[in-house]
Amino acid sequence: MKYEPKVSIIIPVYNGSNFLAEAVDAALAQTYKNCEILVVNDGSTDDGASEKIALSYGDKVRYYLKENGGVS
């Protein structure tokens, strides 16, 4: 039996709706399939554009919204 650990792909976004779909699509295109994709919205002020894109992927992506934390 081949051991295939789960890999988490975490995509942080802050007003990055112009690039979010491209990032999620790239994560979904990976050949390693035992992975989860998490989009963490750091309080974007883009009128919900980032959230709408993330949620459009349905159960392929887990979406989290948090208050803006500033520079990491």
N, C-alpha and C positions, 0 to 999 in steps of 0.2 A: 504494500500500500504506500503510495506516494504522499508525503506530508506537504500540504500546501497551506501555509498560514494565511490568515486574513490580513490584507493590507488596507489601511485607511488612507484615502486620498482626501486631504483637507484643502479646500479652496476658500481662503478668506477673501472677502470682497467689501470694498467701501467705494461707492459710486463708480463701480467698474462694469456697469451693464454693457458697455461697448465691447468688452472682452470676455464676459462671463460665459456666454454660450460656447465660444471657442474653447475655453478652458474645460468646461464640462464635457464637451464633445471629445476632446483629446483624452480625458480620463476614461470615458466610456469606450474609446477605441483601443485601449491597452489589450494586449494579448493575454495577459495574466487575468484570469476571471474571478478569482476569489478575493474581490475587493469591495469596499464600500466607498461611496463618494459623499462627503459632507461639505456643504456650502455654509459658511458662517458669515452672515451679513453683520458687519461692525457698525450698525447704525447709519446706513446710507441715507442720504438726503436727495435721492433721485426720483422722488414721487412714486416709489414702489416698483421701478423698472427692474432692479436686481432681483427683488423678491418674485416678481412675475416670471422672469426667465427661469429662476431656480425651480419654482413650483411647476413649471411647464413640463418638467421631466418626470413628474409623477413619482412612483415608488423607486425609481432608479437613483434618486438623490435624496439625502436627508438634509433638510433646510433648517437652519437655526438663525434667529434674529437676536442680537444683543445690543445694548446701549453702546454708543461709540466709546472705545477705550483709548483713543488717541494713538500716538506713535508707539509701536511695539518695541 
